[in-house]
Amino acid sequence: MPTPDTPEQLRVEVRAWLEANWDPDTELVAWRNKLADSGWGMPVWPGEWYGRDLPQALAPVVDEEFARIDAVGVAKTGIRLLAGWTLLEHGSDAQNERYLRRILTGEDVWCQLFSEPGSGSDLAGATTRADLDGDTWVVNGQKVWTTSAHHADYGLLLARTDWDVPKHQGLSYFVIDMRQPGVEVRPLRQMNGHASFNQVFFTDALVLAENLVSKVGNGWQVALTTLMYERRGISGSRALPRIDPPPGRIYAQEREETLTALEPYKWYPQRAGRVDLIEARASTLGEDVDPELRQEVAKLLIVSRTAEWTARRARAAQEQGRPQGPEGSLGKLAASNVARQASHVHTLLAGADAMLAGTDGPLDGLIAEILVSVPATSIAGGTDEIQRNIIAERVLGMPKEPRMDTGPFRDVKRN
């Protein structure tokens, strides 16, 4: 499809298409199929795969026109788009044909099967194995911290296919059917009372050879692609439902979809520290005149605002089509610092009452939930230690730390 020469031409084209096609009383999946056919749902995707080959810098123009009339877009909740972008870069034409349209329409739910209980943040240390039997891979092992596994149709699976090469070279990447026999999902109850994550056990689960993504042994490179888009914030897992949706069948269906997808993420604002509550609480409690507290609040607002600016710089680079820089790891580490400082200030404001949960605690136990949720920020998506290593080695050019896990993976000592 030809790309408009200017943003103004693009705006006219998008607006004309929406005026001719948008109907809030249509059915959600039917509308999204129309978006996929037109390419306006994901215009930066290739034209042959439901996009319009649009430069990233022009994508905001399309978003603005959809927002102008409150038109619903393609499905973006959960990790759908992480799966989509990964398949676009590494998948076969057959895989793209099978999965991409249903990713955009929201008909399939996806999960990410990376972390394992024995390897922590060492993603390349995965021991879930996939053994080839004829034209079928047989999967055995365990994954953990898997959001949405309890209702997922497909999973992005990183598994070990070769134990006789160094660990990064022995991994392969698959699309696995989560609804088959041999896949058992068990929820994990967290100390903050939520159950967002799952353990997933594989016992002779099957993956057809056609669902190997890229080639055997290239799983690490494919996984890095998924993680790159995750750090860029491509996942729409935290997109908020419309607060006051207009009348129309499509809005009701979209809200139901979003609320279901967001159920595991209800505690994520508390995980981030709830910086938004600090100033009002300090004022309400009369603590905003305390000089020591004011210094701690100032530290929090400084690191929070700095992290926000870093995130904006990363988004600007993405919109201009520039490659991923160090902002992903810098932003992840900054988020941990912000959350910890926010937790510290909440504790100073609430005192010992911060430990009270439920209706006995400040803000009906919300402060206590913040305190027990914040540690997750320093773990999820790569620990602070991992981010510091990435920044030190890849950004600052410092020497790599000594490695004790070289050589064939079967000879590496592990938990």
C-alpha positions in Angstrom: 0.0 0.0 0.0 1.4 3.4 -0.9 2.5 5.6 2.1 1.0 9.1 2.2 3.6 11.8 1.6 2.7 14.0 4.6 0.9 13.6 8.0 -1.9 15.8 6.6 -2.5 13.4 3.7 -2.4 10.4 6.1 -4.9 12.1 8.4 -7.3 12.8 5.6 -7.1 9.1 4.4 -7.6 7.6 7.9 -10.5 10.0 8.7 -12.2 9.2 5.4 -11.9 5.4 6.0 -13.2 5.7 9.6 -16.2 7.8 8.5 -17.1 5.2 5.9 -16.7 2.1 8.2 -16.9 2.9 11.9 -20.1 1.7 13.6 -20.2 1.5 17.4 -23.0 -1.1 17.2 -21.0 -3.6 15.2 -19.7 -6.8 16.8 -16.1 -6.5 18.2 -14.4 -9.3 16.3 -16.1 -8.4 13.1 -14.8 -4.8 13.4 -11.3 -6.0 14.2 -11.4 -8.3 11.1 -12.2 -5.3 9.1 -9.3 -3.4 10.7 -7.0 -6.3 9.8 -8.2 -6.3 6.2 -7.7 -2.5 5.9 -4.3 -2.4 7.7 -5.4 0.5 9.9 -5.4 -1.6 13.0 -1.6 -2.0 13.0 -0.5 0.3 10.3 3.3 -0.1 11.1 3.1 -3.8 10.3 4.0 -5.0 6.8 1.3 -4.7 4.2 1.2 -8.5 3.6 0.5 -9.0 7.3 -2.5 -6.8 8.1 -0.5 -3.5 8.2 0.3 -0.6 5.8 4.1 -0.4 6.1 3.7 2.9 7.8 6.8 4.5 9.4 6.6 4.5 13.2 6.8 8.3 13.2 3.4 8.5 11.5 1.6 6.0 13.7 0.5 8.7 16.2 -1.5 10.4 13.4 -3.6 7.2 13.0 -4.0 6.9 16.8 -5.3 10.5 17.0 -7.9 9.9 14.4 -9.2 6.8 16.1 -9.3 8.7 19.4 -11.1 11.6 17.8 -14.2 9.5 17.3 -13.5 7.0 20.1 -13.1 4.2 17.6 -12.0 0.8 19.0 -8.7 -0.6 17.9 -7.2 -4.1 17.6 -6.7 -6.3 20.6 -3.7 -5.1 22.7 -4.3 -6.5 26.2 -2.0 -9.2 27.6 1.1 -10.2 25.6 -0.7 -10.6 22.2 1.4 -7.9 20.5 4.6 -9.3 21.9 3.7 -12.6 20.2 2.8 -10.7 17.1 6.0 -8.7 16.8 8.1 -11.8 17.6 6.4 -13.9 14.9 6.8 -11.0 12.4 10.5 -11.0 12.9 11.2 -14.7 13.3 8.1 -16.7 12.3 7.3 -18.5 9.1 4.7 -17.4 6.6 2.5 -20.3 7.7 2.8 -19.2 11.3 2.0 -15.7 10.5 -1.0 -16.8 8.4 -2.3 -18.9 11.3 -1.8 -16.6 14.3 -1.4 -12.9 13.4 -5.0 -12.2 12.4 -6.5 -13.8 15.5 -3.9 -11.9 17.6 -5.3 -8.6 16.3 -9.0 -9.7 16.6 -8.4 -10.9 20.2 -9.8 -14.3 19.5 -6.7 -16.0 21.0 -5.1 -15.4 24.4 -1.4 -15.8 24.8 1.1 -16.3 27.7 4.9 -16.1 27.9 6.6 -19.3 29.1 10.1 -18.1 30.0 10.9 -18.1 33.7 11.7 -21.3 35.6 11.9 -22.0 39.4 15.5 -23.3 39.1 17.1 -20.5 37.0 15.7 -17.3 38.4 16.8 -14.4 36.2 19.2 -16.6 34.3 16.8 -17.1 31.3 19.4 -18.9 29.3 19.6 -21.5 32.1 16.2 -23.0 31.2 15.9 -26.7 31.7 12.4 -27.4 30.4 13.3 -29.8 27.6 11.8 -30.4 24.1 12.9 -33.7 22.5 12.1 -34.4 18.8 10.2 -37.6 18.1 9.6 -37.9 14.4 7.9 -34.6 13.4 6.7 -33.7 16.9 8.5 -32.1 19.8 7.8 -33.7 23.2 8.0 -31.1 26.1 8.6 -31.9 29.7 9.4 -29.4 32.5 8.1 -26.5 34.5 7.6 -22.8 34.1 6.6 -20.2 36.7 5.4 -16.6 37.1 3.3 -17.1 34.0 0.6 -14.5 33.8 -2.7 -15.4 32.1 -1.7 -19.1 31.7 -5.0 -20.1 33.3 -7.0 -18.9 30.3 -4.4 -18.8 27.5 -4.9 -20.6 24.2 -1.2 -20.4 23.2 2.1 -19.9 24.9 5.5 -18.6 23.7 7.8 -21.4 25.0 11.5 -21.3 25.5 12.9 -24.8 25.9 16.2 -26.7 25.7 16.7 -28.8 22.7 20.5 -29.5 23.0 22.4 -30.2 26.2 25.8 -30.7 24.6 26.4 -27.0 23.6 26.8 -23.8 25.7 23.6 -22.8 27.3 22.7 -19.9 25.0 23.1 -22.1 21.9 20.9 -25.0 23.1 17.6 -23.2 23.3 14.7 -23.2 20.8 11.5 -21.2 20.7 8.0 -22.7 20.1 4.4 -21.8 20.0 2.6 -24.4 22.2 -1.1 -25.2 22.5 -2.0 -24.5 26.2 -5.3 -26.4 26.0 -3.9 -29.9 25.2 -3.4 -32.8 27.6 -0.1 -32.7 29.3 -0.3 -29.0 30.2 -1.3 -28.3 33.8 -1.7 -24.8 35.2 -1.7 -24.1 38.9 -2.3 -20.5 40.3 0.2 -19.0 42.8 -1.1 -17.1 45.8 1.0 -14.0 46.6 1.7 -12.4 50.0 -0.4 -9.4 48.9 -3.5 -11.6 48.6 -3.6 -11.6 44.8 -3.1 -14.6 42.5 -1.8 -13.1 39.3 0.8 -15.8 38.3 0.7 -19.5 37.6 3.0 -22.5 37.6 2.8 -24.5 34.4 3.8 -28.2 34.3 4.5 -30.0 31.0 4.2 -33.8 30.9 4.8 -35.1 27.4 3.0 -32.1 25.9 3.3 -32.0 22.2 4.4 -29.3 19.7 4.3 -30.0 16.0 7.5 -29.2 14.1 5.7 -26.5 12.2 5.4 -24.5 15.4 9.1 -24.2 15.9 9.8 -20.4 15.6 13.0 -19.7 13.6 15.3 -22.7 13.7 16.6 -25.2 16.2 19.1 -23.6 18.6 18.1 -20.0 17.8 15.7 -19.7 20.7 17.9 -17.2 22.6 17.9 -14.7 19.8 14.1 -15.0 19.4 13.6 -14.6 23.1 15.7 -11.4 23.0 13.3 -10.0 20.4 10.3 -10.7 22.7 12.1 -9.1 25.6 13.1 -6.1 23.6 9.5 -5.3 22.7 8.4 -6.0 26.3 10.9 -3.4 27.6 9.7 -0.9 25.0 6.2 -1.3 26.5 4.7 -2.9 23.4 2.6 -5.1 25.6 -0.9 -3.7 26.3 -1.3 -5.7 29.5 -1.9 -2.6 31.6 -4.2 -0.7 29.2 -7.1 0.7 31.2 -10.7 0.0 30.4 -12.9 3.0 29.4 -14.2 4.7 32.5 -17.4 5.8 31.0 -17.8 4.0 27.6 -20.3 5.5 25.1 -23.4 3.4 24.2 -22.8 0.7 21.6 -22.4 -3.0 21.5 -18.7 -2.8 20.6 -17.8 -0.8 23.7 -19.5 -3.3 26.0 -17.7 -6.2 24.4 -14.3 -4.4 24.6 -14.8 -3.5 28.2 -15.6 -7.1 29.1 -12.5 -8.3 27.3 -10.3 -5.6 29.0 -11.5 -6.3 32.5 -10.9 -10.1 32.0 -7.4 -9.4 30.7 -6.5 -6.9 33.5 -7.7 -9.0 36.4 -4.1 -10.3 37.1 -2.7 -6.8 37.0 -5.0 -5.1 39.5 -2.1 -4.8 42.0 0.4 -3.4 39.6 -0.1 0.3 40.6 0.7 -0.7 44.2 3.8 -2.6 42.9 5.0 0.7 41.4 4.7 2.5 44.8 1.7 4.8 44.2 3.7 8.0 44.0 0.4 9.7 43.2 -0.8 9.4 46.8 2.2 10.9 48.5 1.7 14.6 48.4 -2.0 14.5 49.3 -1.4 12.1 52.2 1.4 14.3 53.6 -0.9 17.3 53.4 -3.9 15.5 54.9 -1.8 14.2 57.8 -0.1 17.6 58.4 3.3 16.1 57.8 4.2 18.3 54.9 5.8 20.8 57.2 8.3 18.3 58.6 11.7 19.2 57.1 13.1 15.6 57.2 9.9 14.2 55.5 9.9 16.9 52.9 13.5 16.0 51.9 12.4 12.3 51.4 9.4 13.4 49.4 11.6 15.6 47.3 14.0 12.7 46.6 11.0 10.6 45.5 9.6 13.3 43.2 13.0 13.8 41.6 13.7 10.2 40.8 10.1 9.7 39.7 10.2 12.7 37.3 13.6 11.6 36.0 12.3 8.1 35.3 9.3 9.6 33.5 11.6 11.7 31.2 13.7 8.7 30.4 10.5 6.8 29.4 9.4 9.7 27.2 12.8 9.7 25.5 12.5 6.0 24.8 9.0 6.4 23.4 10.2 9.3 21.2 13.0 7.1 19.9 10.5 4.4 19.1 8.2 6.7 17.3 11.1 7.9 15.2 11.9 4.3 14.3 15.3 4.4 16.0 16.7 1.1 17.4 16.3 0.2 21.1 18.9 2.0 23.2 19.8 1.6 26.9 16.5 3.2 28.0 14.8 -0.2 28.6 17.3 -1.3 31.3 17.7 2.2 32.7 14.0 2.6 33.0 13.5 -0.8 34.6 16.2 0.0 37.2 14.7 3.5 37.8 11.3 2.0 38.4 12.7 -0.1 41.2 14.4 2.9 42.8 11.1 4.9 42.6 9.1 2.1 44.1 11.4 1.6 47.0 11.6 5.3 47.8 7.8 5.5 47.6 7.5 2.6 50.0 9.9 4.3 52.4 7.9 7.6 52.3 4.6 5.7 52.8 6.1 4.1 55.9 7.3 7.4 57.3 3.8 8.8 56.8 1.9 5.9 58.3 4.3 4.7 60.9 3.5 1.3 62.5 0.0 1.5 61.1 1.5 0.8 57.7 1.6 -2.9 58.7 -2.2 -3.1 59.2 -4.0 -4.8 56.4 -7.7 -4.6 55.5 -10.0 -2.0 56.9 -7.9 -1.6 60.0 -5.0 -0.1 58.0 -4.5 3.3 56.3 -6.6 3.7 53.2 -8.4 0.5 54.0 -5.1 -1.5 53.8 -3.9 0.0 50.6 -0.6 1.2 52.2 0.1 -2.3 53.5 -0.6 -3.7 50.1 1.9 -1.2 48.6 4.6 -2.3 51.1 4.3 -6.0 50.3 3.9 -5.5 46.6 6.9 -3.1 45.9 9.6 -5.8 46.2 8.2 -7.4 43.0 9.4 -4.4 41.0 13.0 -5.3 41.7 12.4 -8.9 40.5 9.9 -9.0 37.6 11.1 -8.6 34.1 14.8 -9.0 35.1 16.2 -8.3 38.5 18.0 -5.1 39.5 21.2 -7.1 39.4 20.6 -8.2 35.9 19.8 -4.6 34.8 23.0 -3.3 36.4 25.0 -5.9 34.6 23.4 -5.0 31.3 24.1 -1.3 31.9 27.7 -1.9 33.0 28.6 -4.2 30.2 26.6 -3.0 27.2 26.2 0.7 27.9 29.3 1.7 29.9 31.6 -0.9 28.2 32.9 -2.3 31.5 34.5 -5.8 31.6 32.1 -8.7 31.9 31.9 -10.5 35.2 33.6 -14.0 35.4 31.5 -16.8 34.0 31.3 -20.2 35.6 28.7 -21.7 33.2 30.6 -22.0 29.9 31.0 -25.3 28.0 28.3 -27.9 27.4 25.2 -27.1 29.4 24.8 -30.7 30.8 28.1 -30.1 32.6 27.1 -26.8 34.2 26.3 -27.0 37.9 22.8 -25.7 38.6 20.1 -25.7 41.3 
